[in-house]
Amino acid sequence: MNNNERALHTFIGETNTAHDRLTALLAHIDDHSGIAPEDVTWGHVGSSTHVNELLGEIMEFLGLHCE
């Protein structure tokens, strides 16, 4: 296996890991982070805001724009 083939193999592995993480993240968000509506606090709002800030950094890093 040459260097390019190793890089491709590693890239595919990293892409699969990212996909698995995104799938888990979407499931967590779809479940409203496991929080019942009557239990939501401003702490939860802060955590959600922080998650969105981190996701925004990823989007910016990748050169993607979301409104």
N, CA, C and O atoms as a CHARMM CRD file, in Angstrom:
* protein
*
  268
    1    1 MET  N      0.86100  -1.17700   0.00000 PROA 1      0.00000
    2    1 MET  CA     0.00000   0.00000   0.00000 PROA 1      0.00000
    3    1 MET  C      0.90200   1.23300   0.00000 PROA 1      0.00000
    4    1 MET  O      1.77200   1.37600   0.86000 PROA 1      0.00000
    5    2 ASN  N      0.68800   2.12300  -0.97300 PROA 2      0.00000
    6    2 ASN  CA     1.51200   3.32400  -1.03300 PROA 2      0.00000
    7    2 ASN  C      0.95100   4.40900  -0.10100 PROA 2      0.00000
    8    2 ASN  O     -0.09600   4.23300   0.52300 PROA 2      0.00000
    9    3 ASN  N      1.66100   5.51200  -0.02800 PROA 3      0.00000
   10    3 ASN  CA     1.29400   6.59800   0.87700 PROA 3      0.00000
   11    3 ASN  C     -0.09300   7.15000   0.57600 PROA 3      0.00000
   12    3 ASN  O     -0.86800   7.42000   1.49400 PROA 3      0.00000
   13    4 ASN  N     -0.41100   7.32100  -0.72000 PROA 4      0.00000
   14    4 ASN  CA    -1.72600   7.85500  -1.08800 PROA 4      0.00000
   15    4 ASN  C     -2.82800   6.88800  -0.68300 PROA 4      0.00000
   16    4 ASN  O     -3.87600   7.31700  -0.19900 PROA 4      0.00000
   17    5 GLU  N     -2.61300   5.60600  -0.87100 PROA 5      0.00000
   18    5 GLU  CA    -3.61200   4.60900  -0.48200 PROA 5      0.00000
   19    5 GLU  C     -3.82600   4.60100   1.02700 PROA 5      0.00000
   20    5 GLU  O     -4.95500   4.45700   1.49600 PROA 5      0.00000
   21    6 ARG  N     -2.74800   4.75500   1.78300 PROA 6      0.00000
   22    6 ARG  CA    -2.87100   4.82500   3.25100 PROA 6      0.00000
   23    6 ARG  C     -3.65100   6.07900   3.65300 PROA 6      0.00000
   24    6 ARG  O     -4.50500   6.03400   4.53800 PROA 6      0.00000
   25    7 ALA  N     -3.34400   7.20100   2.98700 PROA 7      0.00000
   26    7 ALA  CA    -4.05800   8.44800   3.28500 PROA 7      0.00000
   27    7 ALA  C     -5.54300   8.29300   2.97600 PROA 7      0.00000
   28    7 ALA  O     -6.39000   8.71000   3.76600 PROA 7      0.00000
   29    8 LEU  N     -5.86000   7.69700   1.83400 PROA 8      0.00000
   30    8 LEU  CA    -7.25700   7.48700   1.46400 PROA 8      0.00000
   31    8 LEU  C     -7.95100   6.58400   2.46600 PROA 8      0.00000
   32    8 LEU  O     -9.07600   6.87000   2.87400 PROA 8      0.00000
   33    9 HSD  N     -7.31200   5.51300   2.86500 PROA 9      0.00000
   34    9 HSD  CA    -7.87900   4.57500   3.84200 PROA 9      0.00000
   35    9 HSD  C     -8.16000   5.29200   5.16800 PROA 9      0.00000
   36    9 HSD  O     -9.22300   5.11700   5.76400 PROA 9      0.00000
   37   10 THR  N     -7.20900   6.08800   5.61400 PROA 10     0.00000
   38   10 THR  CA    -7.37400   6.83200   6.86500 PROA 10     0.00000
   39   10 THR  C     -8.47200   7.88500   6.72800 PROA 10     0.00000
   40   10 THR  O     -9.27900   8.06400   7.64000 PROA 10     0.00000
   41   11 PHE  N     -8.50200   8.58000   5.58900 PROA 11     0.00000
   42   11 PHE  CA    -9.52900   9.59700   5.33000 PROA 11     0.00000
   43   11 PHE  C    -10.92100   8.97800   5.38600 PROA 11     0.00000
   44   11 PHE  O    -11.82300   9.54200   6.00600 PROA 11     0.00000
   45   12 ILE  N    -11.10500   7.83200   4.74800 PROA 12     0.00000
   46   12 ILE  CA   -12.40000   7.14900   4.75600 PROA 12     0.00000
   47   12 ILE  C    -12.78800   6.75900   6.18600 PROA 12     0.00000
   48   12 ILE  O    -13.95000   6.89300   6.57000 PROA 12     0.00000
   49   13 GLY  N    -11.83000   6.28300   6.96500 PROA 13     0.00000
   50   13 GLY  CA   -12.10200   5.95700   8.36200 PROA 13     0.00000
   51   13 GLY  C    -12.53700   7.16800   9.15900 PROA 13     0.00000
   52   13 GLY  O    -13.48600   7.09500   9.93900 PROA 13     0.00000
   53   14 GLU  N    -11.84500   8.28800   8.96700 PROA 14     0.00000
   54   14 GLU  CA   -12.19900   9.52200   9.67900 PROA 14     0.00000
   55   14 GLU  C    -13.57200  10.02200   9.24000 PROA 14     0.00000
   56   14 GLU  O    -14.35100  10.50500  10.06100 PROA 14     0.00000
   57   15 THR  N    -13.86900   9.90700   7.94900 PROA 15     0.00000
   58   15 THR  CA   -15.17500  10.32600   7.43700 PROA 15     0.00000
   59   15 THR  C    -16.27600   9.46700   8.04000 PROA 15     0.00000
   60   15 THR  O    -17.32900   9.98300   8.41400 PROA 15     0.00000
   61   16 ASN  N    -16.04500   8.16600   8.13800 PROA 16     0.00000
   62   16 ASN  CA   -17.03200   7.27300   8.75700 PROA 16     0.00000
   63   16 ASN  C    -17.24400   7.60900  10.22500 PROA 16     0.00000
   64   16 ASN  O    -18.37300   7.57600  10.71300 PROA 16     0.00000
   65   17 THR  N    -16.16800   7.93100  10.93200 PROA 17     0.00000
   66   17 THR  CA   -16.28400   8.32600  12.33500 PROA 17     0.00000
   67   17 THR  C    -17.10400   9.61000  12.46200 PROA 17     0.00000
   68   17 THR  O    -17.96400   9.70900  13.33700 PROA 17     0.00000
   69   18 ALA  N    -16.84500  10.58800  11.60000 PROA 18     0.00000
   70   18 ALA  CA   -17.60600  11.84300  11.62100 PROA 18     0.00000
   71   18 ALA  C    -19.08200  11.56000  11.35800 PROA 18     0.00000
   72   18 ALA  O    -19.95200  12.13500  12.01400 PROA 18     0.00000
   73   19 HSD  N    -19.36400  10.69100  10.41500 PROA 19     0.00000
   74   19 HSD  CA   -20.75200  10.34500  10.10600 PROA 19     0.00000
   75   19 HSD  C    -21.43300   9.71500  11.31700 PROA 19     0.00000
   76   19 HSD  O    -22.56600  10.06900  11.64400 PROA 19     0.00000
   77   20 ASP  N    -20.75600   8.79400  11.97900 PROA 20     0.00000
   78   20 ASP  CA   -21.32100   8.15600  13.16900 PROA 20     0.00000
   79   20 ASP  C    -21.59200   9.17800  14.26700 PROA 20     0.00000
   80   20 ASP  O    -22.61800   9.11400  14.94400 PROA 20     0.00000
   81   21 ARG  N    -20.67700  10.10900  14.43800 PROA 21     0.00000
   82   21 ARG  CA   -20.86100  11.14300  15.46500 PROA 21     0.00000
   83   21 ARG  C    -22.03300  12.05800  15.11900 PROA 21     0.00000
   84   21 ARG  O    -22.81900  12.42500  15.99300 PROA 21     0.00000
   85   22 LEU  N    -22.14600  12.42400  13.84900 PROA 22     0.00000
   86   22 LEU  CA   -23.26100  13.26800  13.42800 PROA 22     0.00000
   87   22 LEU  C    -24.59000  12.55200  13.60300 PROA 22     0.00000
   88   22 LEU  O    -25.57800  13.16700  14.00600 PROA 22     0.00000
   89   23 THR  N    -24.62300  11.26900  13.30700 PROA 23     0.00000
   90   23 THR  CA   -25.84700  10.47900  13.49200 PROA 23     0.00000
   91   23 THR  C    -26.25300  10.47200  14.96400 PROA 23     0.00000
   92   23 THR  O    -27.42500  10.66200  15.28900 PROA 23     0.00000
   93   24 ALA  N    -25.28600  10.25300  15.85100 PROA 24     0.00000
   94   24 ALA  CA   -25.57100  10.25700  17.28700 PROA 24     0.00000
   95   24 ALA  C    -26.02200  11.64100  17.75400 PROA 24     0.00000
   96   24 ALA  O    -26.93400  11.75700  18.57300 PROA 24     0.00000
   97   25 LEU  N    -25.38300  12.68500  17.23300 PROA 25     0.00000
   98   25 LEU  CA   -25.76500  14.05500  17.59700 PROA 25     0.00000
   99   25 LEU  C    -27.18700  14.36500  17.15500 PROA 25     0.00000
  100   25 LEU  O    -27.96200  14.93700  17.92200 PROA 25     0.00000
  101   26 LEU  N    -27.53700  13.99500  15.92800 PROA 26     0.00000
  102   26 LEU  CA   -28.89300  14.23900  15.43500 PROA 26     0.00000
  103   26 LEU  C    -29.92800  13.48600  16.26100 PROA 26     0.00000
  104   26 LEU  O    -30.99000  14.02900  16.56400 PROA 26     0.00000
  105   27 ALA  N    -29.63300  12.25100  16.62600 PROA 27     0.00000
  106   27 ALA  CA   -30.56400  11.48200  17.45300 PROA 27     0.00000
  107   27 ALA  C    -30.75200  12.16400  18.80800 PROA 27     0.00000
  108   27 ALA  O    -31.86700  12.22900  19.32700 PROA 27     0.00000
  109   28 HSD  N    -29.65900  12.67100  19.37600 PROA 28     0.00000
  110   28 HSD  CA   -29.72100  13.36700  20.67100 PROA 28     0.00000
  111   28 HSD  C    -30.55500  14.64600  20.55700 PROA 28     0.00000
  112   28 HSD  O    -31.36700  14.94200  21.43300 PROA 28     0.00000
  113   29 ILE  N    -30.35400  15.38700  19.49200 PROA 29     0.00000
  114   29 ILE  CA   -31.11700  16.62300  19.28300 PROA 29     0.00000
  115   29 ILE  C    -32.58700  16.30700  19.01400 PROA 29     0.00000
  116   29 ILE  O    -33.47300  16.98100  19.54000 PROA 29     0.00000
  117   30 ASP  N    -32.84900  15.28800  18.19800 PROA 30     0.00000
  118   30 ASP  CA   -34.23400  14.90200  17.91700 PROA 30     0.00000
  119   30 ASP  C    -34.97500  14.50500  19.18300 PROA 30     0.00000
  120   30 ASP  O    -36.19400  14.64700  19.26900 PROA 30     0.00000
  121   31 ASP  N    -34.23000  14.00400  20.16900 PROA 31     0.00000
  122   31 ASP  CA   -34.80900  13.61900  21.46400 PROA 31     0.00000
  123   31 ASP  C    -34.82000  14.81500  22.42500 PROA 31     0.00000
  124   31 ASP  O    -35.04800  14.65100  23.62400 PROA 31     0.00000
  125   32 HSD  N    -34.57500  16.00300  21.89700 PROA 32     0.00000
  126   32 HSD  CA   -34.52600  17.22600  22.72200 PROA 32     0.00000
  127   32 HSD  C    -33.55000  17.07800  23.87400 PROA 32     0.00000
  128   32 HSD  O    -33.79600  17.54300  24.98600 PROA 32     0.00000
  129   33 SER  N    -32.43000  16.41300  23.57800 PROA 33     0.00000
  130   33 SER  CA   -31.34800  16.19100  24.54400 PROA 33     0.00000
  131   33 SER  C    -31.82200  15.42700  25.77100 PROA 33     0.00000
  132   33 SER  O    -31.21800  15.51800  26.84000 PROA 33     0.00000
  133   34 GLY  N    -32.90200  14.67800  25.61400 PROA 34     0.00000
  134   34 GLY  CA   -33.42100  13.87900  26.72300 PROA 34     0.00000
  135   34 GLY  C    -34.09600  14.70800  27.80600 PROA 34     0.00000
  136   34 GLY  O    -34.30200  14.23400  28.92300 PROA 34     0.00000
  137   35 ILE  N    -34.43900  15.94800  27.47200 PROA 35     0.00000
  138   35 ILE  CA   -35.02200  16.85200  28.46300 PROA 35     0.00000
  139   35 ILE  C    -36.51300  17.02500  28.17800 PROA 35     0.00000
  140   35 ILE  O    -36.91000  17.37000  27.06400 PROA 35     0.00000
  141   36 ALA  N    -37.32200  16.78300  29.19300 PROA 36     0.00000
  142   36 ALA  CA   -38.76000  16.99600  29.05900 PROA 36     0.00000
  143   36 ALA  C    -39.03600  18.50000  29.01300 PROA 36     0.00000
  144   36 ALA  O    -38.36300  19.27400  29.69400 PROA 36     0.00000
  145   37 PRO  N    -40.01900  18.91400  28.21500 PROA 37     0.00000
  146   37 PRO  CA   -40.29900  20.35600  28.09100 PROA 37     0.00000
  147   37 PRO  C    -40.48600  21.06700  29.42900 PROA 37     0.00000
  148   37 PRO  O    -40.05300  22.20700  29.59800 PROA 37     0.00000
  149   38 GLU  N    -41.12500  20.39600  30.36800 PROA 38     0.00000
  150   38 GLU  CA   -41.36800  21.04900  31.66800 PROA 38     0.00000
  151   38 GLU  C    -40.11200  21.14000  32.53300 PROA 38     0.00000
  152   38 GLU  O    -40.12700  21.79700  33.57300 PROA 38     0.00000
  153   39 ASP  N    -39.02600  20.48900  32.11400 PROA 39     0.00000
  154   39 ASP  CA   -37.78200  20.51100  32.88600 PROA 39     0.00000
  155   39 ASP  C    -36.72300  21.45400  32.31900 PROA 39     0.00000
  156   39 ASP  O    -35.63300  21.56400  32.88100 PROA 39     0.00000
  157   40 VAL  N    -37.03200  22.14000  31.20900 PROA 40     0.00000
  158   40 VAL  CA   -36.05000  23.02400  30.56700 PROA 40     0.00000
  159   40 VAL  C    -35.74300  24.21100  31.48100 PROA 40     0.00000
  160   40 VAL  O    -36.64200  24.85100  32.02600 PROA 40     0.00000
  161   41 THR  N    -34.43300  24.48400  31.63000 PROA 41     0.00000
  162   41 THR  CA   -33.98300  25.63100  32.42400 PROA 41     0.00000
  163   41 THR  C    -33.09200  26.50600  31.54300 PROA 41     0.00000
  164   41 THR  O    -32.75300  26.12900  30.42100 PROA 41     0.00000
  165   42 TRP  N    -32.72200  27.65800  32.05400 PROA 42     0.00000
  166   42 TRP  CA   -31.80500  28.53700  31.32000 PROA 42     0.00000
  167   42 TRP  C    -30.44000  27.88800  31.16100 PROA 42     0.00000
  168   42 TRP  O    -29.70300  28.22600  30.23500 PROA 42     0.00000
  169   43 GLY  N    -30.09200  26.97100  32.04100 PROA 43     0.00000
  170   43 GLY  CA   -28.85000  26.21600  31.88400 PROA 43     0.00000
  171   43 GLY  C    -28.88000  25.38100  30.61400 PROA 43     0.00000
  172   43 GLY  O    -27.87800  25.27700  29.90600 PROA 43     0.00000
  173   44 HSD  N    -30.03700  24.78400  30.32900 PROA 44     0.00000
  174   44 HSD  CA   -30.18700  24.01700  29.08900 PROA 44     0.00000
  175   44 HSD  C    -30.07100  24.92700  27.86900 PROA 44     0.00000
  176   44 HSD  O    -29.48200  24.55500  26.85400 PROA 44     0.00000
  177   45 VAL  N    -30.63500  26.11100  27.98400 PROA 45     0.00000
  178   45 VAL  CA   -30.53800  27.08400  26.88600 PROA 45     0.00000
  179   45 VAL  C    -29.07000  27.43500  26.64400 PROA 45     0.00000
  180   45 VAL  O    -28.62300  27.50100  25.49900 PROA 45     0.00000
  181   46 GLY  N    -28.33200  27.65700  27.71800 PROA 46     0.00000
  182   46 GLY  CA   -26.90700  27.97200  27.58800 PROA 46     0.00000
  183   46 GLY  C    -26.12900  26.83200  26.94800 PROA 46     0.00000
  184   46 GLY  O    -25.25100  27.06200  26.11700 PROA 46     0.00000
  185   47 SER  N    -26.44900  25.61200  27.33400 PROA 47     0.00000
  186   47 SER  CA   -25.77400  24.45100  26.74800 PROA 47     0.00000
  187   47 SER  C    -26.09000  24.33500  25.26200 PROA 47     0.00000
  188   47 SER  O    -25.20100  24.05600  24.45700 PROA 47     0.00000
  189   48 SER  N    -27.34900  24.54800  24.89500 PROA 48     0.00000
  190   48 SER  CA   -27.73600  24.49300  23.48500 PROA 48     0.00000
  191   48 SER  C    -27.05500  25.59500  22.68300 PROA 48     0.00000
  192   48 SER  O    -26.63900  25.37900  21.54500 PROA 48     0.00000
  193   49 THR  N    -26.94500  26.76000  23.27700 PROA 49     0.00000
  194   49 THR  CA   -26.26100  27.87000  22.61800 PROA 49     0.00000
  195   49 THR  C    -24.79800  27.52400  22.38600 PROA 49     0.00000
  196   49 THR  O    -24.25200  27.79900  21.31700 PROA 49     0.00000
  197   50 HSD  N    -24.16900  26.92800  23.37400 PROA 50     0.00000
  198   50 HSD  CA   -22.76400  26.54300  23.25400 PROA 50     0.00000
  199   50 HSD  C    -22.57800  25.49200  22.15600 PROA 50     0.00000
  200   50 HSD  O    -21.63500  25.57300  21.36800 PROA 50     0.00000
  201   51 VAL  N    -23.46700  24.51700  22.10800 PROA 51     0.00000
  202   51 VAL  CA   -23.41200  23.50000  21.05300 PROA 51     0.00000
  203   51 VAL  C    -23.50000  24.16800  19.68900 PROA 51     0.00000
  204   51 VAL  O    -22.73900  23.83400  18.78100 PROA 51     0.00000
  205   52 ASN  N    -24.42400  25.10800  19.54200 PROA 52     0.00000
  206   52 ASN  CA   -24.57500  25.80600  18.26300 PROA 52     0.00000
  207   52 ASN  C    -23.34900  26.64200  17.91500 PROA 52     0.00000
  208   52 ASN  O    -22.99500  26.76000  16.74200 PROA 52     0.00000
  209   53 GLU  N    -22.70300  27.22100  18.91500 PROA 53     0.00000
  210   53 GLU  CA   -21.46000  27.96300  18.66000 PROA 53     0.00000
  211   53 GLU  C    -20.37300  27.02000  18.13800 PROA 53     0.00000
  212   53 GLU  O    -19.66900  27.34500  17.18200 PROA 53     0.00000
  213   54 LEU  N    -20.24300  25.85100  18.77200 PROA 54     0.00000
  214   54 LEU  CA   -19.24600  24.87100  18.33400 PROA 54     0.00000
  215   54 LEU  C    -19.55300  24.36300  16.93200 PROA 54     0.00000
  216   54 LEU  O    -18.64700  24.22000  16.11100 PROA 54     0.00000
  217   55 LEU  N    -20.81800  24.09200  16.65500 PROA 55     0.00000
  218   55 LEU  CA   -21.20600  23.66300  15.31200 PROA 55     0.00000
  219   55 LEU  C    -20.93000  24.76600  14.29000 PROA 55     0.00000
  220   55 LEU  O    -20.53300  24.48500  13.16000 PROA 55     0.00000
  221   56 GLY  N    -21.14000  26.01000  14.68900 PROA 56     0.00000
  222   56 GLY  CA   -20.82700  27.13700  13.80900 PROA 56     0.00000
  223   56 GLY  C    -19.34000  27.19000  13.47800 PROA 56     0.00000
  224   56 GLY  O    -18.96400  27.49200  12.34600 PROA 56     0.00000
  225   57 GLU  N    -18.49400  26.89800  14.46400 PROA 57     0.00000
  226   57 GLU  CA   -17.04500  26.86100  14.21600 PROA 57     0.00000
  227   57 GLU  C    -16.69800  25.77200  13.20800 PROA 57     0.00000
  228   57 GLU  O    -15.85700  25.97200  12.33300 PROA 57     0.00000
  229   58 ILE  N    -17.34300  24.62900  13.33400 PROA 58     0.00000
  230   58 ILE  CA   -17.10700  23.53900  12.38100 PROA 58     0.00000
  231   58 ILE  C    -17.54700  23.96600  10.99300 PROA 58     0.00000
  232   58 ILE  O    -16.82700  23.75300  10.01700 PROA 58     0.00000
  233   59 MET  N    -18.72100  24.56600  10.89900 PROA 59     0.00000
  234   59 MET  CA   -19.22500  25.01800   9.60300 PROA 59     0.00000
  235   59 MET  C    -18.25800  26.02400   8.97200 PROA 59     0.00000
  236   59 MET  O    -17.94700  25.94300   7.78400 PROA 59     0.00000
  237   60 GLU  N    -17.79500  26.95900   9.77500 PROA 60     0.00000
  238   60 GLU  CA   -16.83800  27.96000   9.26900 PROA 60     0.00000
  239   60 GLU  C    -15.54800  27.29500   8.80900 PROA 60     0.00000
  240   60 GLU  O    -15.02300  27.64200   7.75100 PROA 60     0.00000
  241   61 PHE  N    -15.03000  26.35200   9.58100 PROA 61     0.00000
  242   61 PHE  CA   -13.81000  25.63300   9.22900 PROA 61     0.00000
  243   61 PHE  C    -13.96100  24.93600   7.87800 PROA 61     0.00000
  244   61 PHE  O    -13.02800  24.89700   7.07500 PROA 61     0.00000
  245   62 LEU  N    -15.15700  24.38500   7.64200 PROA 62     0.00000
  246   62 LEU  CA   -15.40300  23.67000   6.39500 PROA 62     0.00000
  247   62 LEU  C    -15.82500  24.57500   5.24300 PROA 62     0.00000
  248   62 LEU  O    -16.00900  24.11600   4.11600 PROA 62     0.00000
  249   63 GLY  N    -15.97700  25.86800   5.53900 PROA 63     0.00000
  250   63 GLY  CA   -16.38200  26.80800   4.49200 PROA 63     0.00000
  251   63 GLY  C    -17.84100  26.68600   4.12800 PROA 63     0.00000
  252   63 GLY  O    -18.22900  27.01900   3.00900 PROA 63     0.00000
  253   64 LEU  N    -18.65600  26.21400   5.05100 PROA 64     0.00000
  254   64 LEU  CA   -20.07800  26.04100   4.81100 PROA 64     0.00000
  255   64 LEU  C    -20.85300  27.15800   5.48900 PROA 64     0.00000
  256   64 LEU  O    -20.41800  27.72500   6.49100 PROA 64     0.00000
  257   65 HSD  N    -21.99900  27.45500   4.92400 PROA 65     0.00000
  258   65 HSD  CA   -22.83600  28.53100   5.48600 PROA 65     0.00000
  259   65 HSD  C    -24.24400  27.99400   5.68200 PROA 65     0.00000
  260   65 HSD  O    -24.81200  27.34500   4.80400 PROA 65     0.00000
  261   66 CYS  N    -24.78300  28.27700   6.83900 PROA 66     0.00000
  262   66 CYS  CA   -26.13500  27.83200   7.16400 PROA 66     0.00000
  263   66 CYS  C    -26.86400  29.00100   7.79600 PROA 66     0.00000
  264   66 CYS  O    -26.31800  29.70100   8.64900 PROA 66     0.00000
  265   67 GLU  N    -28.07400  29.20100   7.38000 PROA 67     0.00000
  266   67 GLU  CA   -28.85900  30.32800   7.90900 PROA 67     0.00000
  267   67 GLU  C    -29.80400  29.87600   8.96700 PROA 67     0.00000
  268   67 GLU  O    -30.54300  30.68800   9.52200 PROA 67     0.00000
